[in-house]
Amino acid sequence: MTLLREAIVQYDGQEAGVLQETDEGYVFTYSIEYLQDPESKPISLTMDLREESYHSDTLFAFFDGLIPEGWLLEVVCTNWKLDRRDRMGLLMTACKDCIGIVSVHGKVAR
């Protein structure tokens, strides 16, 4: 499995885990520190707190739902020159400061 892109997922400003795009699909893994905090909550009702990673062939519905729609999606695609089919790129670009308690921050390539 080859890693293509990676993003930090935050819950209320705290790093909750990492979302990875690979050549085989998507992987979300909660961070050990987040799991060890008794105050931690799941990022989604569909993604309970657990050590085992979540895997999906397509972008998880929860994350896809964070991406803007309609005219705001057009603004994002035009301003950042993104393809509307590049769901991971849209997520990392437009969801750093989205409405709600979860945010997604693209990691800088090493």
SEPA-375203 format. One record per residue (C-alpha): residue number from 1; residue in one letter; x, y, z. Coordinates in steps of 0.05 Angstrom, whole numbers, padded with zeros to 5 digits, always signed. Each point is the difference from the previous one (the first is absolute). Example, Ala and Ser with C-alpha at 12.3 -4.5 7.8 and 13.67 -1.06 7.14 Angstrom:
<nodes>
<node><pos>1</pos><code>A</code><u>+00246</u><v>-00090</v><w>+00156</w></node>
<node><pos>2</pos><code>S</code><u>+00027</u><v>+00069</v><w>-00013</w></node>
</nodes>
This chain:
<nodes>
<node><pos>1</pos><code>M</code><u>+00000</u><v>+00000</v><w>+00000</w></node>
<node><pos>2</pos><code>T</code><u>+00029</u><v>+00067</v><w>-00021</w></node>
<node><pos>3</pos><code>L</code><u>-00016</u><v>+00063</v><w>+00039</w></node>
<node><pos>4</pos><code>L</code><u>-00023</u><v>+00057</v><w>-00045</w></node>
<node><pos>5</pos><code>R</code><u>-00023</u><v>+00054</v><w>+00048</w></node>
<node><pos>6</pos><code>E</code><u>-00010</u><v>+00007</v><w>+00074</w></node>
<node><pos>7</pos><code>A</code><u>-00039</u><v>+00048</v><w>+00045</w></node>
<node><pos>8</pos><code>I</code><u>-00006</u><v>+00013</v><w>+00074</w></node>
<node><pos>9</pos><code>V</code><u>-00072</u><v>-00004</v><w>+00026</w></node>
<node><pos>10</pos><code>Q</code><u>-00015</u><v>+00044</v><w>+00061</w></node>
<node><pos>11</pos><code>Y</code><u>-00058</u><v>-00004</v><w>+00047</w></node>
<node><pos>12</pos><code>D</code><u>-00012</u><v>+00066</v><w>+00037</w></node>
<node><pos>13</pos><code>G</code><u>+00072</u><v>+00021</v><w>-00015</w></node>
<node><pos>14</pos><code>Q</code><u>+00031</u><v>-00065</v><w>+00026</w></node>
<node><pos>15</pos><code>E</code><u>+00034</u><v>-00048</v><w>-00048</w></node>
<node><pos>16</pos><code>A</code><u>-00047</u><v>-00059</v><w>-00004</w></node>
<node><pos>17</pos><code>G</code><u>+00033</u><v>-00041</v><w>-00055</w></node>
<node><pos>18</pos><code>V</code><u>+00027</u><v>-00004</v><w>-00070</w></node>
<node><pos>19</pos><code>L</code><u>-00037</u><v>-00009</v><w>-00066</w></node>
<node><pos>20</pos><code>Q</code><u>+00041</u><v>-00031</v><w>-00055</w></node>
<node><pos>21</pos><code>E</code><u>-00014</u><v>-00006</v><w>-00074</w></node>
<node><pos>22</pos><code>T</code><u>+00036</u><v>-00060</v><w>-00030</w></node>
<node><pos>23</pos><code>D</code><u>+00000</u><v>-00035</v><w>-00068</w></node>
<node><pos>24</pos><code>E</code><u>-00049</u><v>-00050</v><w>+00030</w></node>
<node><pos>25</pos><code>G</code><u>-00049</u><v>+00050</v><w>+00031</w></node>
<node><pos>26</pos><code>Y</code><u>-00004</u><v>+00037</v><w>+00067</w></node>
<node><pos>27</pos><code>V</code><u>+00022</u><v>-00015</v><w>+00071</w></node>
<node><pos>28</pos><code>F</code><u>-00019</u><v>+00036</v><w>+00063</w></node>
<node><pos>29</pos><code>T</code><u>+00037</u><v>-00014</v><w>+00065</w></node>
<node><pos>30</pos><code>Y</code><u>-00012</u><v>+00032</v><w>+00068</w></node>
<node><pos>31</pos><code>S</code><u>+00064</u><v>+00023</v><w>+00035</w></node>
<node><pos>32</pos><code>I</code><u>+00021</u><v>-00039</v><w>+00062</w></node>
<node><pos>33</pos><code>E</code><u>+00002</u><v>+00064</v><w>+00041</w></node>
<node><pos>34</pos><code>Y</code><u>-00072</u><v>+00016</v><w>-00020</w></node>
<node><pos>35</pos><code>L</code><u>-00024</u><v>-00070</v><w>+00017</w></node>
<node><pos>36</pos><code>Q</code><u>+00034</u><v>+00004</v><w>+00069</w></node>
<node><pos>37</pos><code>D</code><u>-00036</u><v>+00065</v><w>+00018</w></node>
<node><pos>38</pos><code>P</code><u>-00063</u><v>-00019</v><w>+00039</w></node>
<node><pos>39</pos><code>E</code><u>-00033</u><v>+00064</v><w>-00025</w></node>
<node><pos>40</pos><code>S</code><u>+00008</u><v>-00019</v><w>-00074</w></node>
<node><pos>41</pos><code>K</code><u>-00061</u><v>-00009</v><w>-00042</w></node>
<node><pos>42</pos><code>P</code><u>-00008</u><v>-00035</v><w>-00068</w></node>
<node><pos>43</pos><code>I</code><u>+00006</u><v>+00047</v><w>-00060</w></node>
<node><pos>44</pos><code>S</code><u>-00063</u><v>-00031</v><w>-00028</w></node>
<node><pos>45</pos><code>L</code><u>-00056</u><v>-00047</v><w>+00023</w></node>
<node><pos>46</pos><code>T</code><u>+00024</u><v>-00047</v><w>-00055</w></node>
<node><pos>47</pos><code>M</code><u>+00073</u><v>-00001</v><w>+00024</w></node>
<node><pos>48</pos><code>D</code><u>+00003</u><v>-00023</v><w>+00072</w></node>
<node><pos>49</pos><code>L</code><u>+00063</u><v>+00009</v><w>+00041</w></node>
<node><pos>50</pos><code>R</code><u>+00046</u><v>-00060</v><w>-00013</w></node>
<node><pos>51</pos><code>E</code><u>+00073</u><v>-00017</v><w>-00013</w></node>
<node><pos>52</pos><code>E</code><u>-00014</u><v>-00037</v><w>-00064</w></node>
<node><pos>53</pos><code>S</code><u>+00001</u><v>+00043</v><w>-00063</w></node>
<node><pos>54</pos><code>Y</code><u>-00062</u><v>+00012</v><w>-00043</w></node>
<node><pos>55</pos><code>H</code><u>+00007</u><v>-00018</v><w>-00074</w></node>
<node><pos>56</pos><code>S</code><u>-00042</u><v>+00020</v><w>-00060</w></node>
<node><pos>57</pos><code>D</code><u>+00006</u><v>-00004</v><w>-00076</w></node>
<node><pos>58</pos><code>T</code><u>-00032</u><v>+00070</v><w>-00004</w></node>
<node><pos>59</pos><code>L</code><u>+00006</u><v>+00061</v><w>+00045</w></node>
<node><pos>60</pos><code>F</code><u>-00039</u><v>-00014</v><w>+00064</w></node>
<node><pos>61</pos><code>A</code><u>-00070</u><v>+00030</v><w>-00003</w></node>
<node><pos>62</pos><code>F</code><u>+00013</u><v>+00040</v><w>+00063</w></node>
<node><pos>63</pos><code>F</code><u>+00060</u><v>+00036</v><w>-00031</w></node>
<node><pos>64</pos><code>D</code><u>-00034</u><v>+00007</v><w>-00068</w></node>
<node><pos>65</pos><code>G</code><u>-00057</u><v>+00035</v><w>+00036</w></node>
<node><pos>66</pos><code>L</code><u>+00048</u><v>+00054</v><w>+00025</w></node>
<node><pos>67</pos><code>I</code><u>+00016</u><v>+00023</v><w>-00071</w></node>
<node><pos>68</pos><code>P</code><u>-00039</u><v>+00062</v><w>-00023</w></node>
<node><pos>69</pos><code>E</code><u>-00055</u><v>-00008</v><w>-00051</w></node>
<node><pos>70</pos><code>G</code><u>-00034</u><v>+00043</v><w>-00053</w></node>
<node><pos>71</pos><code>W</code><u>+00025</u><v>+00071</v><w>-00012</w></node>
<node><pos>72</pos><code>L</code><u>+00051</u><v>-00005</v><w>+00057</w></node>
<node><pos>73</pos><code>L</code><u>+00031</u><v>-00063</v><w>-00032</w></node>
<node><pos>74</pos><code>E</code><u>+00006</u><v>+00039</v><w>-00065</w></node>
<node><pos>75</pos><code>V</code><u>+00035</u><v>+00057</v><w>+00036</w></node>
<node><pos>76</pos><code>V</code><u>+00049</u><v>-00049</v><w>+00032</w></node>
<node><pos>77</pos><code>C</code><u>+00014</u><v>-00036</v><w>-00066</w></node>
<node><pos>78</pos><code>T</code><u>+00010</u><v>+00065</v><w>-00037</w></node>
<node><pos>79</pos><code>N</code><u>+00043</u><v>+00035</v><w>+00052</w></node>
<node><pos>80</pos><code>W</code><u>+00046</u><v>-00059</v><w>+00015</w></node>
<node><pos>81</pos><code>K</code><u>-00004</u><v>-00030</v><w>-00070</w></node>
<node><pos>82</pos><code>L</code><u>-00024</u><v>-00067</v><w>+00027</w></node>
<node><pos>83</pos><code>D</code><u>-00039</u><v>-00054</v><w>-00037</w></node>
<node><pos>84</pos><code>R</code><u>-00068</u><v>-00012</v><w>+00033</w></node>
<node><pos>85</pos><code>R</code><u>+00015</u><v>-00075</v><w>-00004</w></node>
<node><pos>86</pos><code>D</code><u>+00064</u><v>+00009</v><w>+00042</w></node>
<node><pos>87</pos><code>R</code><u>-00037</u><v>-00012</v><w>+00066</w></node>
<node><pos>88</pos><code>M</code><u>+00063</u><v>-00006</v><w>+00043</w></node>
<node><pos>89</pos><code>G</code><u>+00028</u><v>+00065</v><w>-00030</w></node>
<node><pos>90</pos><code>L</code><u>-00065</u><v>+00036</v><w>+00013</w></node>
<node><pos>91</pos><code>L</code><u>-00003</u><v>-00027</v><w>+00071</w></node>
<node><pos>92</pos><code>M</code><u>+00071</u><v>+00022</v><w>+00016</w></node>
<node><pos>93</pos><code>T</code><u>-00011</u><v>+00069</v><w>-00032</w></node>
<node><pos>94</pos><code>A</code><u>-00070</u><v>+00019</v><w>+00021</w></node>
<node><pos>95</pos><code>C</code><u>-00008</u><v>-00035</v><w>+00067</w></node>
<node><pos>96</pos><code>K</code><u>+00054</u><v>+00032</v><w>+00043</w></node>
<node><pos>97</pos><code>D</code><u>-00052</u><v>+00045</v><w>+00031</w></node>
<node><pos>98</pos><code>C</code><u>-00067</u><v>-00031</v><w>-00015</w></node>
<node><pos>99</pos><code>I</code><u>-00065</u><v>+00007</v><w>+00039</w></node>
<node><pos>100</pos><code>G</code><u>-00001</u><v>-00049</v><w>+00057</w></node>
<node><pos>101</pos><code>I</code><u>+00050</u><v>-00030</v><w>+00048</w></node>
<node><pos>102</pos><code>V</code><u>+00041</u><v>-00041</v><w>-00050</w></node>
<node><pos>103</pos><code>S</code><u>+00054</u><v>+00030</v><w>-00046</w></node>
<node><pos>104</pos><code>V</code><u>+00048</u><v>-00030</v><w>-00050</w></node>
<node><pos>105</pos><code>H</code><u>+00071</u><v>+00026</v><w>-00011</w></node>
<node><pos>106</pos><code>G</code><u>+00045</u><v>-00025</v><w>-00056</w></node>
<node><pos>107</pos><code>K</code><u>+00068</u><v>-00024</v><w>+00021</w></node>
<node><pos>108</pos><code>V</code><u>+00061</u><v>+00031</v><w>-00033</w></node>
<node><pos>109</pos><code>A</code><u>+00038</u><v>-00050</v><w>-00043</w></node>
<node><pos>110</pos><code>R</code><u>+00069</u><v>-00019</v><w>+00027</w></node>
</nodes>
